[in-house]
Amino acid sequence: VRGPDISFLSSDKIPAEGLPEGYIQGAPDLAVEIVSPGDTASVIQAKVQDYLDHGAQLVWVIYPQPKTIIVYHPDGTARTLLQHDTLSGETVLPNFSCSVTDIFPH
């Protein structure tokens, strides 16, 4: 069982009876992991791969230090965003975008 720090699930994936208590089956459309000082690279990579293998369409890994975000896609591509870049929800959250600098406190 994996539980991302933040997740988004599209309404078409929510069962008719509503969201269950606890965890959902499968991965959310968007999984967001915020890296803590004690997290290892191998643990973060395992989480990312699990989310993608189970149906996530987008995974954001947020590194508070050095204030970067890595965006992962199911096709295996990844892009590192720096402070001057824009984070986009792409097709998962088509109307969402913000500057990476807005994610991190100054």
C-alpha positions in Angstrom: 0.0 0.0 0.0 1.4 3.4 -1.0 -0.1 6.7 0.0 1.3 9.8 -1.7 1.6 13.0 0.2 -0.8 14.6 -2.2 -3.0 13.0 -4.8 -5.6 13.8 -7.4 -8.3 11.3 -8.6 -10.5 12.2 -11.5 -14.2 12.0 -10.9 -14.7 9.1 -13.4 -12.5 6.9 -11.2 -14.6 7.5 -8.1 -17.0 4.6 -7.4 -20.8 5.3 -7.5 -21.0 4.8 -3.7 -18.3 7.4 -3.2 -14.7 7.3 -2.0 -13.9 4.5 0.4 -12.5 5.1 3.8 -8.7 4.6 3.8 -6.9 3.9 0.6 -8.3 3.5 -2.9 -7.6 0.6 -5.2 -5.0 1.5 -7.8 -3.1 4.7 -8.2 -4.4 8.2 -8.4 -4.2 10.1 -11.7 -1.6 12.4 -10.1 0.7 11.4 -7.2 2.8 13.9 -5.4 5.7 13.0 -3.1 7.5 15.6 -1.0 11.0 14.4 -0.2 11.9 14.4 3.5 15.5 14.6 4.7 15.4 10.9 5.7 14.1 9.6 2.3 16.5 7.7 0.2 16.7 8.0 -3.6 15.9 4.2 -3.9 12.7 4.6 -1.8 11.5 7.6 -3.8 12.2 5.8 -7.1 10.3 2.7 -5.9 7.3 4.8 -5.0 7.4 6.6 -8.4 7.6 3.3 -10.2 4.7 1.8 -8.2 2.5 4.8 -8.9 3.2 4.6 -12.6 3.0 0.8 -12.8 -0.5 1.0 -11.2 -2.0 3.7 -13.5 -0.8 7.1 -12.4 -0.6 9.4 -15.4 1.7 11.9 -13.7 4.0 11.9 -10.7 5.6 15.0 -9.2 8.5 14.5 -6.8 9.1 17.7 -4.9 12.6 18.4 -3.4 12.4 21.2 -0.9 16.2 21.4 -1.1 17.4 22.3 -3.7 13.9 23.6 -4.6 13.3 21.4 -7.6 10.5 19.2 -8.9 10.9 16.1 -11.1 7.9 15.3 -13.2 7.5 11.6 -14.2 5.4 10.2 -17.0 4.2 6.6 -17.7 6.4 6.4 -20.9 9.5 6.6 -18.7 10.3 10.2 -19.4 11.1 12.6 -16.6 11.8 16.3 -16.5 13.5 18.4 -13.8 11.9 21.7 -13.1 14.0 24.5 -11.6 12.8 27.7 -9.9 12.3 29.6 -13.2 10.2 26.8 -14.7 6.4 26.4 -14.7 4.7 23.3 -13.2 1.8 22.1 -15.3 -1.0 19.7 -14.7 -0.8 18.7 -18.3 -3.7 16.5 -19.4 -4.4 15.3 -15.8 -5.2 18.8 -14.5 -5.4 20.8 -17.8 -6.1 24.2 -16.2 -3.4 24.0 -13.5 -0.1 25.7 -13.8 2.1 27.6 -11.5 5.7 28.8 -11.2 8.0 26.5 -9.3 9.0 29.5 -7.2 5.4 29.6 -5.9 5.7 26.1 -4.5 8.6 26.9 -2.2 8.7 29.5 0.6 11.2 32.3 0.0 
